[in-house]
Amino acid sequence: MRDDNCIFCKLANGEIPTATLYEDEEFRVILDASPASKGHALILPKEHYADLYELDDEVAAKTLVLAKKMVKKLTPILGCDGYNIVQNNKETAGQTVFHFHMHLIPRYKGDKVGLGWKMGQLDNAQKEEILAKIREE
């Protein structure tokens, strides 16, 4: 179902002009208007899902297949050296538009795209706690 107040629903369904790289019945892939790097694109489902928690399993699977298809096609076109595929869920994790979408971010040697984090360490107590809880499910 679409959300008439959602900007990404409008972009995905062609109500707002975009630089469209790909479109089918379920998805539109567009160039990001605020790119992290040259060729940064977004995969947008045409149906509204706020985030991965709401996303239909079939749509989730198709999204990853489409991501693979797009990066394989775009890599030689852009001459990039690799890709980050990024998908944020909830505000704390950096989601700013609450319509599920996947970022395809081309990476170039020496670029200044910052997608890192400080590495932590998994201690035995944390590991055992998580494993015990997941086994209870």
C-alpha positions in Angstrom: 0.0 0.0 0.0 1.2 3.5 -0.8 1.5 6.4 1.7 0.3 9.6 0.0 2.5 11.7 2.4 5.7 9.7 1.7 8.2 11.5 -0.6 9.8 8.1 -1.5 6.4 6.7 -2.5 6.1 9.7 -4.9 9.6 9.2 -6.2 9.2 5.5 -6.6 5.9 5.9 -8.5 7.0 8.6 -10.9 5.0 11.4 -9.3 8.2 13.4 -8.8 10.7 13.5 -11.6 13.9 11.5 -11.0 17.0 10.3 -12.8 15.7 6.8 -13.2 18.3 4.1 -13.8 15.9 1.1 -13.7 12.2 0.5 -13.3 9.8 -2.5 -13.2 6.4 -3.2 -11.7 7.8 -3.3 -8.1 10.9 -1.1 -8.0 12.4 2.1 -9.2 16.2 2.7 -9.0 17.2 6.4 -9.0 20.3 8.5 -8.6 20.4 9.9 -5.1 19.9 13.7 -5.1 22.4 14.0 -2.3 25.0 11.5 -3.3 27.9 10.2 -1.1 29.8 9.5 -4.3 29.4 9.7 -8.1 26.7 7.3 -9.1 25.1 6.8 -5.7 21.7 5.2 -6.3 18.7 4.2 -4.3 16.5 1.1 -4.7 12.9 2.1 -3.9 10.0 -0.4 -3.7 6.9 1.1 -5.2 4.9 -0.2 -2.2 5.4 1.5 1.1 7.2 -0.3 3.9 8.6 1.9 6.7 11.8 -0.3 7.1 13.2 -3.8 7.0 11.0 -4.8 9.9 7.9 -4.2 7.8 9.3 -5.4 4.5 7.6 -8.4 2.8 10.0 -11.4 2.6 9.6 -11.7 -1.2 10.3 -8.0 -1.7 13.4 -8.3 0.5 14.7 -11.1 -1.6 14.0 -9.3 -4.8 15.7 -6.1 -3.5 19.0 -7.9 -3.0 18.8 -9.6 -6.4 18.2 -6.2 -7.9 21.1 -4.7 -6.0 23.4 -7.3 -7.4 22.1 -6.7 -10.9 22.6 -2.9 -10.6 26.1 -3.0 -9.2 27.3 -5.4 -11.9 25.9 -3.1 -14.5 27.0 0.2 -13.0 30.6 -0.8 -12.0 32.0 -0.7 -15.5 29.9 2.3 -16.5 31.1 4.4 -13.5 34.6 2.9 -13.4 34.3 2.5 -9.6 36.5 0.1 -7.6 33.8 -1.4 -5.4 30.4 -0.8 -3.7 28.8 -0.3 -0.4 25.3 -1.6 -0.1 23.7 0.2 2.8 20.3 -0.1 4.4 19.4 1.8 7.6 16.5 0.9 9.9 15.1 3.3 12.5 16.3 6.8 13.4 19.0 5.6 15.7 20.6 3.6 12.9 20.6 6.7 10.5 17.3 6.2 8.7 16.0 9.7 7.8 13.2 8.8 5.3 10.9 6.1 6.6 10.2 4.3 3.4 12.4 1.2 3.0 15.3 1.9 0.6 18.7 0.5 -0.2 21.7 2.7 -1.0 24.1 1.6 -3.7 27.2 3.6 -3.1 30.1 3.3 -5.6 33.5 3.5 -4.0 36.6 4.9 -5.7 40.2 4.5 -4.4 41.0 7.4 -2.2 37.4 8.7 -1.9 36.4 10.3 1.4 33.1 8.5 1.8 32.8 7.8 5.5 30.9 4.6 6.3 33.1 3.2 9.1 32.8 2.5 12.7 35.1 1.8 15.6 35.6 -1.9 16.0 34.6 -3.3 19.4 35.3 -6.7 20.9 32.9 -9.5 21.6 33.5 -10.8 25.1 32.5 -14.2 26.2 29.7 -12.9 28.5 28.0 -11.0 25.7 28.4 -13.9 23.3 26.8 -16.4 25.8 24.0 -14.0 26.6 23.1 -13.5 23.0 23.4 -17.2 22.1 21.2 -18.2 25.1 18.5 -15.7 24.2 18.4 -16.7 20.5 18.2 -20.4 21.4 15.1 -19.6 23.6 13.2 -18.4 20.6 
